[in-house]
Amino acid sequence: MIATALSWWLGADSPFFGENSFAITTGLMLIAFTKIRFVIRYFMEVRHAPVALRLVCDVWVVVICGAILTLYGLGSPAG
């Protein structure tokens, strides 16, 4: 619930980042992918899976989040 509230606060014109949309988007994406990792681990029961599957899931989360942020950074006017 804290992550959701923090996402709302960041997305609702928070004064913390000012007008830096890349910083806001980065923060929102990191929160979202942290929540995705929790869903994969706890609701999809990957926490009890073999180490290789847990590693693959964690690498997937990092790679996809990094790819999205990289593409957003390359496409944004400030990036």
N, C-alpha and C positions, 0 to 999 in steps of 0.2 A: 504494500500500500504506500510505503514511503517512496518507492521508485516511481510509482504512478503519480503521486502528488508532486514529486520533483520534476517529472516530465511536464506536467501541466504548468508548473511555475515557470519553467524555462521557456515553454512555448507561448506563454501568455504575456509577452513583452516584459520579461523580467529586466530589472535595471542592472543585473549583475554583469551581463555581457554587452549592454548597450545595443548598438545597431550591428554588431558583428554576427551576421547570419551563419557564417561558417562555424564559429565557435558554438553557437546555439545548436546548430544541426549536429555537430560532432557530439556534444553533450547528450542530445536526445538519442542519437544512434547508439552511443555507448550504453546508455541506460536500457534501451530496447534490447540490445544484444546480450546484456547481462541477464535480463529477464528471460530471453530465449534460452540461454544456457541453463538457467534454473528449471525451465519447463522441460528441456531435454533430460537433465539429470534426474529430477524428482518426479515428474508426472509421466515420463516415458520410461522410467525405471532403469535408466542407463547407469545410475550410480552403482548398481550391483553387477553391471556387465563386465566382461573382461577388460583389462587395461587398454588393449589395442582399440576397442570400440569407443571407450571413453576418450582416448587421445584423438581418434578420428573426429569425433563430435566436437571436441574443443577446437581442433585445428579448423574445422569447417566454420565454426562461429567466428573465429578470428579472421580467416581469409575472406569470408563474405562481408563482414563488417568493414574490413580494410579496403576491399574492392569498391564497395558502395561509397565510402568516404573519399577514396581516391578519385573515382569518377565524378563525384559531386564537386570536389575541389578543382578538378580540371575544367569542369563546365561552368563553374560559378565565375562571375565577373571579378570577384575579389581574389580568386585563387590563381 
